Amino acid sequence: MSGELLEGLVFRDAHKKDDDFLVEPVDYRKYNFRFLLNAMIEHNIYHLGQVAYVNKML
């Protein structure tokens, strides 16, 4: 499953759920949804920083 597809599935329904789902384990992984969402947000921020850096160089 691609990262974009997974991200879409996780974020699409996250606002409909209680915070209780954050402690549920992610299927076939050794971490929970809180860790997954946090990592996805940090990853996107990292790439936004790269884009801003390259943009400034142009």
C-alpha positions in Angstrom: 0.0 0.0 0.0 1.4 3.4 -1.0 2.1 6.1 1.6 -0.4 8.5 0.0 -3.1 5.9 0.0 -2.5 5.0 3.7 -2.4 8.7 4.6 -5.7 9.3 2.8 -7.3 6.4 4.6 -6.1 7.4 8.0 -6.9 11.1 7.8 -10.2 10.7 5.9 -12.0 9.1 8.9 -9.9 10.4 11.8 -12.3 13.3 12.6 -15.2 10.9 12.9 -13.6 8.8 15.7 -13.0 9.3 19.4 -9.5 9.7 20.7 -9.7 6.1 21.9 -8.7 4.8 18.5 -5.3 6.4 18.8 -4.1 3.7 21.2 -5.3 0.9 18.9 -2.5 -1.0 17.1 -2.1 -0.5 13.4 -2.8 -3.6 11.4 0.4 -5.7 10.8 2.5 -3.1 12.7 4.0 -2.9 16.2 2.8 0.7 16.8 -0.5 2.5 17.4 -2.4 5.1 15.4 -1.0 8.0 17.6 2.5 7.1 16.6 1.5 6.7 13.0 -0.3 10.1 12.8 2.6 11.8 14.5 5.1 10.3 12.2 3.0 11.2 9.1 2.7 14.8 10.3 6.5 15.1 11.0 7.3 13.5 7.6 5.1 16.1 5.8 6.7 19.0 7.8 10.1 17.7 6.8 9.2 17.7 3.1 7.7 21.2 3.4 11.0 22.4 4.8 12.8 20.8 1.8 10.5 22.5 -0.6 10.9 25.9 1.1 14.7 25.5 1.0 14.8 24.6 -2.7 12.4 27.4 -3.4 14.6 29.9 -1.7 17.6 28.7 -3.7 15.9 29.4 -7.0 
